[in-house]
Amino acid sequence: MRNLIPSYIRVPVIFLIIFGLVEYFVDSGAQPAFIKFPIVLLFLFLVLPLAAVFAEALRKGFDAYWEALKEPDAWSAIRLTLITALIAVPLNLVFGVSAAWCIAKYEFKGKSVLTTLVDLPFSVSPVVAGLVYVLMFGAQGWFGPWLQEHDLKVIFAVPGIVLATIFVTFPFIARELIPLMQAQGNEEEQAAIVLGATGLQTFWYVTLPNIKWGLIYGVILCNARAMGEFGAVSVVSGHIRGQTNTMPLHVEILYNEYQSVAAFAVASLLALLALVTLVIKSVAEWRHEREMKAIGELSPENTQTASATLSVKAAS
């Protein structure tokens, strides 16, 4: 059906549909043009490509869609992607909370260096990060001979994929928590310590309840980035089909082999995971806003009482 309609007709029709939706949802008499313009861009560059992925994946029907997902290589890519995320996200959770705690709560020499290191993955290309691991753990790398002597593999194996993913996704949790912890200060933690609470009790009963929604938000973003990582994983994986291909790499291989339906079927799973991530993120933000609104409606005396209760609970 799509081939029966020429492109010079399809494109204007798509634009007319988009502008019609914009006019329907945005009152032209009440909203200025600079509000409608971002909405049009969102439809053009986010909603439309996302819909095209699902449309292309289902172009030959559900049977072809399920056949593409039932392929052993596809299942291997899905399983490896989930394993990588299950390992990388908890490790980044520990690293991110520790780094945010140190940067936000303490003053020490080298604090600016630690902050710069946290931001380093944002400024370094993932491909460069993958090449760094090849230089370190490859057959001709610094630790390559030692790994070969002990029959250990990092590059072209799951450990290398996990390491590359951890490097790329490390800043997300820390960067979500640092401004939140800095805005909250450390008065409640100090009160709990004065009352006799240990460091672990202070973190569990005082700090964690205050940062839980920011922590959930950071974990969600970290998980989405881990499952969609391509550059660094592509360098260290070796593209061994059925063994070291994650979902993004598997999509690339299928597309290069002109298996467009299978490629878009696996890509639609990644898009679906992204949509689920957005829904969870929106729910977390909504819950956080409700909680902050409830706290704002409390009187200062009640707020101090709640903080004191947390401190006493941590000390008990």
ZAMARGU-4260 file (C-alpha; in steps of 0.2 Angstrom, whole numbers, plus 5000, padded with zeros to 4 digits):
<rodrens>
0) 5000/5000/5000 | 5014/5012/5004 | 5022/5009/4987 | 5006/5014/4978 | 5007/5032/4985
5) 5021/5042/4978 | 5033/5051/4990 | 5028/5068/4983 | 5011/5065/4989 | 5015/5056/5006
10) 5026/5069/5012 | 5014/5084/5011 | 5000/5073/5018 | 5011/5069/5033 | 5015/5087/5036
15) 4997/5092/5034 | 4992/5079/5047 | 5006/5085/5059 | 5000/5103/5058 | 4982/5098/5060
20) 4986/5089/5076 | 4996/5104/5082 | 4981/5116/5078 | 4969/5104/5087 | 4979/5103/5103
25) 4986/5121/5103 | 4974/5135/5102 | 4981/5147/5089 | 4973/5162/5096 | 4979/5159/5114
30) 4997/5152/5111 | 5011/5161/5103 | 5021/5154/5088 | 5036/5150/5098 | 5026/5137/5108
35) 5019/5129/5093 | 5036/5128/5084 | 5044/5116/5097 | 5028/5105/5096 | 5030/5104/5078
40) 5048/5099/5080 | 5044/5086/5093 | 5032/5078/5080 | 5044/5079/5066 | 5060/5072/5075
45) 5053/5061/5089 | 5035/5056/5086 | 5035/5053/5068 | 5052/5043/5067 | 5046/5032/5082
50) 5029/5028/5073 | 5039/5024/5057 | 5049/5011/5067 | 5034/5002/5073 | 5025/5004/5056
55) 5041/4997/5047 | 5042/4982/5059 | 5024/4977/5056 | 5024/4980/5038 | 5024/4962/5034
60) 5012/4957/5048 | 5013/4950/5065 | 5019/4933/5059 | 5035/4940/5051 | 5037/4951/5067
65) 5037/4937/5079 | 5048/4926/5067 | 5061/4940/5067 | 5061/4941/5086 | 5061/4922/5088
70) 5078/4920/5079 | 5092/4913/5090 | 5103/4927/5087 | 5090/4940/5091 | 5086/4931/5108
75) 5105/4930/5111 | 5106/4949/5108 | 5091/4953/5120 | 5098/4941/5133 | 5116/4950/5132
80) 5108/4967/5133 | 5098/4963/5149 | 5113/4954/5157 | 5124/4970/5153 | 5111/4981/5160
85) 5108/4970/5176 | 5127/4971/5179 | 5131/4989/5174 | 5116/4998/5183 | 5119/4991/5201
90) 5138/4995/5200 | 5134/5012/5193 | 5122/5014/5207 | 5135/5011/5220 | 5148/5022/5211
95) 5136/5036/5208 | 5129/5037/5226 | 5147/5036/5233 | 5153/5050/5221 | 5138/5061/5225
100) 5140/5058/5243 | 5158/5063/5243 | 5156/5078/5232 | 5140/5085/5240 | 5143/5082/5258
105) 5162/5084/5261 | 5176/5097/5257 | 5193/5089/5253 | 5208/5091/5242 | 5205/5084/5224
110) 5186/5087/5225 | 5187/5097/5208 | 5197/5083/5201 | 5184/5070/5206 | 5170/5081/5199
115) 5179/5082/5182 | 5182/5063/5182 | 5163/5061/5185 | 5160/5072/5170 | 5173/5064/5159
120) 5162/5051/5150 | 5151/5065/5144 | 5165/5073/5135 | 5174/5058/5128 | 5167/5049/5113
125) 5161/5031/5117 | 5172/5025/5103 | 5187/5032/5111 | 5182/5024/5128 | 5181/5007/5118
130) 5198/5009/5111 | 5205/5013/5128 | 5199/4996/5134 | 5206/4988/5119 | 5223/4996/5122
135) 5222/4990/5140 | 5215/4972/5139 | 5217/4968/5120 | 5229/4954/5114 | 5243/4967/5112
140) 5237/4978/5126 | 5245/4981/5143 | 5237/4967/5152 | 5234/4956/5136 | 5248/4943/5139
145) 5244/4941/5158 | 5225/4938/5153 | 5231/4925/5140 | 5242/4916/5152 | 5227/4914/5164
150) 5215/4910/5150 | 5204/4926/5153 | 5195/4936/5140 | 5189/4954/5142 | 5189/4961/5124
155) 5177/4952/5113 | 5168/4945/5128 | 5155/4950/5140 | 5167/4958/5153 | 5173/4970/5140
160) 5155/4975/5135 | 5150/4978/5153 | 5166/4988/5157 | 5162/4999/5141 | 5144/5001/5147
165) 5149/5006/5164 | 5161/5019/5158 | 5148/5027/5147 | 5134/5027/5159 | 5143/5031/5175
170) 5139/5050/5176 | 5120/5048/5175 | 5116/5043/5193 | 5130/5054/5201 | 5124/5070/5191
175) 5106/5067/5196 | 5111/5066/5215 | 5125/5079/5217 | 5114/5095/5215 | 5100/5087/5225
180) 5111/5083/5239 | 5120/5100/5239 | 5103/5109/5240 | 5097/5098/5255 | 5113/5102/5265
185) 5120/5091/5279 | 5111/5097/5294 | 5099/5082/5296 | 5114/5070/5294 | 5124/5080/5307
190) 5109/5079/5319 | 5108/5060/5317 | 5127/5058/5320 | 5126/5069/5336 | 5112/5058/5342
195) 5123/5043/5340 | 5118/5036/5323 | 5132/5027/5313 | 5136/5032/5296 | 5126/5018/5288
200) 5111/5022/5299 | 5112/5040/5294 | 5112/5036/5276 | 5098/5023/5277 | 5086/5033/5288
205) 5090/5051/5284 | 5099/5053/5267 | 5091/5039/5257 | 5073/5045/5260 | 5078/5063/5254
210) 5086/5057/5238 | 5075/5042/5233 | 5066/5050/5219 | 5082/5058/5211 | 5090/5041/5214
215) 5076/5032/5204 | 5076/5045/5191 | 5095/5042/5189 | 5094/5023/5188 | 5080/5024/5175
220) 5091/5035/5164 | 5106/5024/5167 | 5097/5009/5162 | 5090/5016/5146 | 5108/5022/5141
225) 5115/5005/5145 | 5103/4996/5134 | 5105/5008/5120 | 5124/5010/5120 | 5132/5007/5103
230) 5149/5015/5100 | 5159/5009/5115 | 5151/4991/5114 | 5154/4990/5095 | 5173/4993/5098
235) 5175/4980/5112 | 5162/4967/5106 | 5170/4960/5090 | 5153/4958/5082 | 5153/4939/5085
240) 5135/4934/5080 | 5125/4925/5093 | 5139/4929/5107 | 5144/4947/5109 | 5131/4957/5099
245) 5119/4967/5110 | 5102/4973/5103 | 5109/4989/5094 | 5123/4979/5086 | 5111/4966/5080
250) 5100/4979/5073 | 5115/4986/5063 | 5120/4969/5056 | 5102/4965/5051 | 5100/4982/5042
255) 5117/4980/5033 | 5111/4963/5027 | 5095/4971/5020 | 5084/4962/5032 | 5074/4977/5036
260) 5059/4969/5044 | 5069/4960/5056 | 5080/4975/5060 | 5065/4986/5063 | 5057/4972/5074
265) 5072/4972/5086 | 5073/4991/5085 | 5055/4992/5090 | 5059/4982/5106 | 5072/4996/5110
270) 5059/5009/5106 | 5047/5000/5117 | 5059/5000/5131 | 5062/5018/5129 | 5044/5022/5130
275) 5042/5011/5146 | 5057/5021/5153 | 5049/5037/5149 | 5033/5032/5158 | 5042/5026/5173
280) 5052/5042/5173 | 5036/5052/5172 | 5028/5043/5186 | 5044/5046/5197 | 5043/5064/5193
285) 5025/5065/5197 | 5027/5056/5214 | 5042/5068/5218 | 5032/5083/5214 | 5017/5077/5225
290) 5029/5074/5239 | 5038/5091/5238 | 5021/5099/5237 | 5015/5090/5252 | 5031/5095/5261
295) 5029/5113/5256 | 5011/5114/5263 | 5018/5109/5280 | 5021/5122/5293 | 5040/5125/5297
300) 5036/5117/5314 | 5030/5101/5306 | 5044/5101/5294 | 5057/5102/5309 | 5047/5089/5318
305) 5048/5077/5303 | 5067/5080/5301 | 5069/5077/5320 | 5059/5061/5319 | 5071/5054/5305
310) 5086/5059/5315 | 5080/5050/5330 | 5075/5035/5320 | 5092/5034/5313 | 5100/5035/5330
315) 5089/5021/5338
</rodrens>
